[in-house]
Amino acid sequence: MPNTDCVEVQKIVPGRFYPKDSDGYKTSVDNYWSKPASEQRPACIVRPLNAEEVAIIVRVLNARYEERSHADRNVPFFAVRSGGHSPEAGFANIEGGVLLDLSLLNDVAVSQDNKVTSIGVGARWGEVSTKLDSMGLAIVGGRNSDVGVGGLVLGGGISFFSPRFGMVCDNIDSYDIVLANGTIAHATAFEHSDLWRALKGGSGNFGIVTSIVARTFVAGDVWAGYGYWPHWQAQKILKAFVDFNQPANFDEYAAGPIVAFVYIPSIGLRLIASSLVYTRPEPWPRVFNDFNRLWRYWSTAKVRPLTDATDELHRASPRGARQFQVTTTVVNDLDTLTTFHEIFVEMSKVLKNIPRSSFTFTIQPLSAAVTHKGSPNVLGLEERLRDQPLIIILLVWVSTRPEDDEITQRVARDIIGQGEVYAKRHNTADPYRYLNYAASGQEPFFGDGYENLAFMRDVSRIYDPQAFFQRAKRGGFKLGIDDGFATQSSMERL
């Protein structure tokens, strides 16, 4: 029996509607970064061409939602995907429901005065930077060319240009968004300003964003690449990282560094790989001296176009594998980072017999200079970050066999848990969780602070009074509208 929701949606865009047995369906579901996401099988897929078609589809889905029983209204029956770079199965796909694939909303248009760029959320950052590179321009955008525009922007977003201009979301002048009632709103600092602010880190909780307008600036080639060091340099690398992130050493052109301690169980290999980026064409600038003086295997760093740099990050983590990631946040403290690394080294030994896999402990800074630039958001970082930067810790597991999922995810979460216990005891823990790295169950909105969560819930009630996107849409992190307002104690537990 055909899915009745699919039957209604098919009437809207029959030429871009794909049932399970179609070639277009297979192409779409195979187009996820992480294998678990592509293993979910929606009942049908629809690829709208513009915001107006998205609006019509939402009206149909909302009507279907109204026809459901009270109990069924809490069962998600559709999902939305822009780039499909979320690693977990339920973040941008759905089993047995309707999937809105926004990949055709991918226009990139620069204004005549070169001051702003309009971007469809279905574009990938490589498409954006390729166009802007050719014009000598850039925006505060993604560091990985394969990542979709929509997810990164709505989760906050960190860019190579963030030390100069702030988070990605802080450089978005406007959003076009389809609301629950099927109308299209244009959210700016002057029009629907509450919604505009809530979208700066509030993810997909308020509607379906179809396009954004981002500030654009003159830019040329960057110096970027990876350095590779032997694992016996780990403590010196950690010291160089902590020293780099001292406020006195801040350089607004120096991005990261993103330092990854890599373990490949099948051959027992451990090494250190660090992404180093300077957004001027200056090889090995002085700010990276502590890294440069340490003996290394090799480096790929060179002067290159921005797109080339983002392609390298994509090649470091290509599509098609089983991916899992989990995150936490601490202050810039050498003892804390050393302890996390020691826990990672010891606990990852449990995974030594898993073939064709890798396990990575990654650290990167989020400085006060980054979070105090740009427009207001809901990330809750302005008050906490004074001088010392926060450090985002990310554990990433990459494998090929589904039978390894349970143990690897448990080990990764246990490493984070043990490290957090140490950090809390030593007053180096922070409740912020970078949404684009967070795993299911981590509840990043609690880390944004009580007032920000309350604000987002209020905005949701204004623009989506029936909580349609909280209940009917699957994927991502929700605001917990039905749970009542979060208490201070619920914040403290994270």
Secondary structure as GFF3:
##gff-version 3
##sequence-region A 1 494
A	DSSP	alpha_helix	4	10	.	.	.	ID=ss1
A	DSSP	three_ten_helix	14	16	.	.	.	ID=ss2
A	DSSP	beta_strand	17	19	.	.	.	ID=ss3
A	DSSP	alpha_helix	23	29	.	.	.	ID=ss4
A	DSSP	alpha_helix	35	38	.	.	.	ID=ss5
A	DSSP	beta_strand	44	46	.	.	.	ID=ss6
A	DSSP	alpha_helix	51	67	.	.	.	ID=ss7
A	DSSP	three_ten_helix	72	74	.	.	.	ID=ss8
A	DSSP	beta_strand	78	81	.	.	.	ID=ss9
A	DSSP	beta_strand	98	101	.	.	.	ID=ss10
A	DSSP	beta_strand	108	110	.	.	.	ID=ss11
A	DSSP	beta_strand	116	120	.	.	.	ID=ss12
A	DSSP	alpha_helix	125	133	.	.	.	ID=ss13
A	DSSP	beta_strand	137	138	.	.	.	ID=ss14
A	DSSP	alpha_helix	149	154	.	.	.	ID=ss15
A	DSSP	alpha_helix	162	165	.	.	.	ID=ss16
A	DSSP	three_ten_helix	169	171	.	.	.	ID=ss17
A	DSSP	beta_strand	172	178	.	.	.	ID=ss18
A	DSSP	beta_strand	184	187	.	.	.	ID=ss19
A	DSSP	alpha_helix	193	198	.	.	.	ID=ss20
A	DSSP	beta_strand	208	215	.	.	.	ID=ss21
A	DSSP	beta_strand	217	218	.	.	.	ID=ss22
A	DSSP	beta_strand	222	230	.	.	.	ID=ss23
A	DSSP	three_ten_helix	231	233	.	.	.	ID=ss24
A	DSSP	alpha_helix	234	244	.	.	.	ID=ss25
A	DSSP	three_ten_helix	247	249	.	.	.	ID=ss26
A	DSSP	beta_strand	254	264	.	.	.	ID=ss27
A	DSSP	three_ten_helix	265	267	.	.	.	ID=ss28
A	DSSP	beta_strand	269	278	.	.	.	ID=ss29
A	DSSP	three_ten_helix	286	288	.	.	.	ID=ss30
A	DSSP	alpha_helix	289	292	.	.	.	ID=ss31
A	DSSP	beta_strand	298	299	.	.	.	ID=ss32
A	DSSP	beta_strand	302	304	.	.	.	ID=ss33
A	DSSP	alpha_helix	306	316	.	.	.	ID=ss34
A	DSSP	beta_strand	322	331	.	.	.	ID=ss35
A	DSSP	alpha_helix	334	347	.	.	.	ID=ss36
A	DSSP	three_ten_helix	348	351	.	.	.	ID=ss37
A	DSSP	beta_strand	358	366	.	.	.	ID=ss38
A	DSSP	alpha_helix	368	371	.	.	.	ID=ss39
A	DSSP	beta_strand	390	399	.	.	.	ID=ss40
A	DSSP	three_ten_helix	402	404	.	.	.	ID=ss41
A	DSSP	alpha_helix	405	425	.	.	.	ID=ss42
A	DSSP	beta_strand	429	430	.	.	.	ID=ss43
A	DSSP	three_ten_helix	435	437	.	.	.	ID=ss44
A	DSSP	three_ten_helix	444	448	.	.	.	ID=ss45
A	DSSP	alpha_helix	450	463	.	.	.	ID=ss46
A	DSSP	alpha_helix	468	471	.	.	.	ID=ss47
A	DSSP	beta_strand	473	474	.	.	.	ID=ss48
A	DSSP	three_ten_helix	481	483	.	.	.	ID=ss49
A	DSSP	alpha_helix	488	492	.	.	.	ID=ss50
###
